[in-house]
Amino acid sequence: MRPLDGEEPIDLYEVIRQRYERGAMIVTSNRAIEEWHPLFLDELIGSAAMDRLLHHAHVVVVEGHSYGKAPGARKAS
């Protein structure tokens, strides 16, 4: 993930807000949760999004080697 630009923080917040307590959502990232908040570039939007995203959340952290970076791993075309 990279820092969000322009309307992207608001768009992502809207997706999270509309799904909040209405249905399941699965989010994957190669960043730790602590690194997500600053990506919104707006403290208020970032806090609101993370509060809703993490409320009732089951966080699963997968550790280990990345198969995508393994020697000889094929690159997606």
C-alpha angles and dihedrals in degrees: 000000000000130000109285119248135207112338094351096098091052092045092051091045090052092053090050092044094050093049094043110122090344102085147341123289129188117204124184128189142165089223131081115253090248088064096054101073096065091050089073091063089209115085096208096048091042093051094046093047094047093045091055095040095051098039106105089000126150105210115203117191115198114199129187142073120330113241088205090064097041116124109266093016113151119244119232112251 
